[in-house]
Amino acid sequence: MTLDLNSDLGEGFGDYAMGDDAAMLDVVTSANIACAFHAGDPAIMRRTCALAVEKGVRIGAHVGHRDLSGFGRRAIAIAPADLRDETLYQIGSLDGFARAAGDRVRYVKPHGALYHQAAADRALADAIVAAMREFGAELALLGPAATELERAALAAGIPFVGEGFADRAYTPEGLLAPRGLPGSVLGAEAAVAQALSIARVGKATSMDGATVEVSATSICVHGDTPAAVEMARRIRAALDESGTPVRAFA
């Protein structure tokens, strides 16, 4: 089985930079690029797309709530029709920069609070999928398997890619542990072990020691995790050493 390695990138704003996107793009195979709603701005979108194309990394639209001050991590009530329009707007804006760089947007991944809201709420999941269909190009949806996001994508005939996380702890229910909990963000050793477990057997160990199913063909290393680049390099090396081919899904 091949495995994709993705990261959330382009999440600075103006003079504020978050993470080392250029170095991360040397490691990952897919880049979830912020679309100026939860983070990013036009200059950062252009620059990150150009770097991704230069390094042969696939571009995904990392769509989120219009919440720069909260970095898209605050749950916001939104009507499905508004979410559809905001999602379409974000995909289209990033695709313009991707095409200027010589490629296109290949997939969509919700960010932060929207990721969790749409995974649990079919109306919001359907809104994201509706925007993808209206956009017209062949797009895949990246997100947590066995959730409303997967069900909405499959019902609409859109390819779905299950995602696991190397650097985030899981709850016993198989959800991501809230960032405010101690131990919710994993260190390098634990992240490497979790990535290998997901790749080999589709399982992770939750915060309370239970085994949880994680059906994934793409693994995320967050660009804003401490020492993210070194962590990603170690994960990539461990996957290579285990005989797991790492390549983009799109």
C-alpha positions in Angstrom: 0.0 0.0 0.0 1.2 3.5 -0.8 0.8 6.4 1.6 0.6 10.1 1.1 2.2 12.5 3.6 0.5 15.9 3.9 0.9 19.1 5.8 -1.1 22.3 6.4 0.9 25.1 4.9 0.7 28.7 3.9 -0.7 29.6 7.3 1.0 32.9 7.8 -0.5 36.3 7.3 1.3 39.5 6.1 4.7 39.7 7.9 3.7 36.9 10.3 5.1 33.5 9.3 4.1 30.1 10.7 6.4 27.2 10.2 9.1 26.5 7.5 6.9 25.8 4.4 9.9 25.6 2.0 11.6 22.9 4.1 8.3 21.0 4.7 7.7 20.9 0.9 10.9 19.0 0.6 9.4 16.2 2.7 5.7 15.9 2.1 3.8 14.8 -1.0 0.7 16.9 -0.6 0.2 20.5 0.6 -3.0 21.7 2.2 -2.7 25.4 1.5 -4.7 28.0 3.5 -7.1 30.1 1.3 -7.0 33.4 3.3 -10.0 32.6 5.5 -8.5 31.0 8.6 -4.9 32.0 7.5 -2.9 33.1 4.5 -3.2 36.0 2.1 -2.8 36.3 -1.6 0.9 36.8 -1.6 1.4 33.7 0.7 -1.0 31.7 -1.5 1.0 32.6 -4.6 4.3 31.8 -3.0 3.3 28.5 -1.5 1.7 27.3 -4.7 4.8 28.2 -6.7 7.0 26.3 -4.2 4.8 23.3 -4.2 4.8 23.1 -8.0 8.6 23.6 -8.1 9.0 20.7 -5.7 6.5 18.4 -7.3 4.0 18.5 -4.4 0.3 18.3 -5.0 -1.9 21.3 -4.0 -5.0 21.0 -1.9 -7.4 23.8 -0.8 -7.4 24.0 3.0 -10.8 25.6 3.4 -11.9 27.0 6.8 -14.2 29.4 8.6 -13.7 33.1 7.9 -11.8 33.5 11.2 -8.3 34.9 11.0 -8.2 36.0 14.6 -9.2 32.5 15.8 -7.1 30.6 13.2 -10.3 28.8 12.2 -10.2 26.7 15.4 -13.4 28.2 16.8 -16.7 26.4 16.0 -18.8 28.9 14.1 -22.5 28.4 13.3 -23.0 28.7 9.5 -25.8 28.1 7.2 -25.0 25.3 4.7 -25.7 27.6 1.7 -23.2 30.1 3.1 -20.6 27.4 3.7 -21.1 26.2 0.1 -20.4 29.6 -1.2 -17.4 30.3 1.1 -15.9 26.9 0.2 -16.3 27.5 -3.6 -14.8 31.0 -3.1 -11.7 29.5 -1.4 -11.2 26.7 -3.9 -11.4 29.1 -6.8 -9.0 31.7 -5.3 -6.4 29.1 -4.6 -6.8 27.4 -7.9 -6.0 30.7 -9.6 -2.6 30.8 -7.9 -2.0 27.1 -8.5 -2.7 27.5 -12.3 -0.4 30.6 -12.4 2.3 28.3 -11.0 1.6 25.6 -13.6 -0.7 23.2 -11.8 -4.2 23.2 -10.3 -6.0 22.4 -7.0 -6.3 18.6 -6.8 -8.3 18.1 -3.6 -10.0 19.8 -0.7 -9.4 19.4 3.1 -11.5 21.3 5.7 -9.5 23.0 8.4 -9.7 23.1 12.2 -13.2 23.5 13.7 -14.8 23.1 10.2 -13.1 19.7 9.9 -14.8 18.5 13.0 -18.1 20.1 12.4 -18.5 18.8 8.9 -17.4 15.3 10.0 -20.3 15.2 12.4 -23.0 17.3 10.5 -24.2 15.9 7.2 -25.7 19.2 6.1 -22.3 20.9 6.4 -20.5 18.0 4.7 -23.0 18.2 1.8 -22.3 21.9 1.5 -18.6 21.3 1.1 -19.2 18.6 -1.4 -21.7 20.8 -3.3 -19.0 23.5 -3.7 -16.6 20.9 -5.0 -19.1 19.7 -7.6 -19.9 23.3 -8.7 -16.2 24.0 -9.0 -16.2 21.5 -11.8 -12.6 20.1 -11.9 -11.9 16.6 -10.7 -11.3 17.0 -6.9 -10.9 14.6 -4.1 -12.0 15.2 -0.5 -9.4 14.6 2.3 -10.8 14.0 5.8 -11.6 11.5 8.6 -12.9 8.2 7.4 -16.3 6.8 8.5 -17.7 10.3 9.1 -20.3 12.4 7.4 -17.6 13.8 5.2 -16.9 10.4 3.7 -20.6 9.6 3.3 -21.3 12.9 1.6 -18.4 12.5 -0.8 -19.3 8.9 -1.7 -23.0 9.8 -2.2 -22.0 12.6 -4.7 -19.5 10.4 -6.5 -16.5 12.4 -5.3 -13.3 10.4 -4.4 -12.7 10.3 -0.7 -9.2 9.9 0.9 -9.1 8.9 4.6 -6.7 10.9 6.7 -4.7 10.0 9.9 -2.6 12.2 12.1 1.0 11.5 13.1 1.3 14.4 15.6 -2.1 14.4 17.3 -3.4 12.1 20.0 -6.7 10.3 19.6 -9.6 9.9 22.0 -11.0 6.5 22.7 -13.8 7.3 20.2 -11.2 7.7 17.4 -11.5 11.5 17.3 -8.6 14.0 17.6 -8.1 15.0 21.2 -8.8 18.7 21.8 -5.6 20.8 21.6 -6.1 22.1 25.1 -5.7 18.7 26.7 -2.2 17.9 28.0 -0.6 15.4 25.7 -2.9 16.1 22.7 0.1 17.2 20.5 2.7 14.3 20.2 6.4 14.6 20.3 8.6 13.2 17.5 9.1 9.7 18.9 5.4 9.2 19.5 4.5 10.7 16.2 6.8 8.4 14.3 5.4 5.4 16.1 1.8 6.5 15.4 2.5 7.1 11.7 4.0 3.6 11.4 1.1 2.0 13.2 -1.5 3.7 11.0 0.5 2.8 7.9 1.0 -0.9 8.9 -2.2 -1.9 10.6 -4.6 1.1 10.4 -4.6 1.6 14.2 -3.5 4.1 16.8 -3.4 4.1 20.6 -5.7 6.6 22.2 -4.8 8.8 25.1 -6.2 6.3 27.6 -4.3 3.3 26.0 -7.2 1.9 23.9 -6.6 0.8 20.3 -8.6 2.8 17.8 -9.2 2.2 14.1 -7.7 4.9 11.8 -8.4 4.1 8.1 -6.0 6.4 6.2 -4.1 6.5 3.0 -2.8 10.0 3.9 -1.0 11.0 7.1 -0.8 14.6 8.3 2.0 16.4 10.0 0.9 19.9 11.0 3.2 22.6 9.8 2.8 24.5 13.1 3.7 21.6 15.4 7.0 22.3 17.3 10.0 21.0 15.2 7.5 20.0 12.5 10.1 19.7 9.7 12.4 17.4 11.6 9.4 15.4 12.7 8.2 15.0 9.1 11.7 14.0 8.0 11.8 11.3 10.6 8.4 10.0 9.7 9.3 10.0 6.0 12.5 8.1 6.7 10.7 5.6 9.0 8.1 5.0 6.3 10.8 4.5 3.6 12.7 2.1 5.9 9.5 0.1 6.6 9.0 -0.4 2.8 5.9 1.8 2.6 6.0 3.8 -0.7 5.3 7.5 0.0 3.6 9.3 -2.9 0.7 11.7 -3.5 -2.8 10.3 -3.8 -3.9 13.0 -6.3 
